[in-house]
């Protein structure tokens, strides 16, 4: 049995030493000469509300009262009528708070298919 194992190891060493490895190259891409990134225009950014786990509402990174949400949505909707409203509740946020945001967006005149609730990660 030991002589068979010796032969197997010798064959293994032989194949590893004599094997040729092919180096594969990726796809070549043509990069534009002027590769400056363009700034995203403010009207291309969706209207995003985050509901924190302590039920604070955040818009543009700042705390907002529920009473001011309609005015913010209306202002953003006038600036970009095709922009969707995204409501992003975190775990532990009250459903009533999320529904109040949804109702505020609908009350301003946003179509229901433009108001999305996406769970925060």
N, C-alpha and C positions, 0 to 999 in steps of 0.2 A: 504494500500500500504506500509506503514511503517513496519508493522509486517512481510510482505513478504521480505523486504529488510533486516530486522534483521535476518531472517532465512537464507537468502543467505549469509550474512556475517558470521554467525555462522558456516555454512557448509564450507565456504571457509577457515576459521580458523581451523576447524577440519581436513580438507584434507591436509592443509599445515603442521600441527603439526604431523599428523600420516603418512605422506609420507616418504618413505625411499629412500634416494638418493644413487644411485649406483656409486661408484667411478671407473671410467674406467682407465685402465692402458695402456700405449703405448706399442709399439713393443720393445722387448728387442733386442739389437744388440750386436754382439760380436766385441769388439774393439780390434785391434791388440795391442800387448804389446808395440811395438816400434812404436809410432804414430808420428814420426818426419815427417814433410812435406818435400817432395823432391823438390829441386829447379827445375824450368822449364829450360830446356836447351835452349840456345839462338836460336837454329835453329827451335824450336817449336813455336816461336812467329812470327805471320804474319808481313809482311812488311807494316807498317801503316804510312800513310801520312795524316795529318790534314790540312785542308784549313780553316784558321780563317776567321771571318767576315770582317776583314780588308785585306783579300787576302794574308796574310802571310802563307807560307807553313812551317809546323813543321814536323820534323822526329826525333823520339827519344827525344821529348821534346825541341828540339832546332830549331832555325830558319834556313831554307835552301833556297838557291836561286834555281830558276827553272832550271838554267843551270846545276846544280849539281845533279839533281834528277836522271838522267840516270845512272850516275856513282854509286850512292847509291843503286839503284835498281839492277844494274848488280852485285855489290859486295854482296848484300844480296842474290841474286838469285844463285850465285856461292856457297855460304855457305849453302843454303838450297833450292835445286831446286824445291821442292814440295810446297814451301811456297807461299801463295796467297799475292797479293798486295791489300791492302784495302785503298781506298781514302775516307776520311770522311770530307765532307764539312759542315761547320756550316751555319746557316741562314745568308744570306747577302753576301755569297761568290759568286764571279763571276763564272758563268758556264764555261767560257772560260778557267779559271785557272784550273778547275777540268778536263776539256777535255784535256788540255795540259799535265797534270799528267798522264791521261789515255794513251795518245799517246806516252808519254815517256816510259811507261811500255811496251807497245806493240812494240815499236821500239827496245827495248833491247832484245826482244825475248820471252817475257812472253806470254803464251797462253791467249786468250781473256777470257776464262772461269775462269782464275785465277786472273783476275783483277776485283775487286768489288768496287762499289761506294755505301757506306752506309751513310745515313744521320745522322749527329751528333745530339744528344739530348740536 
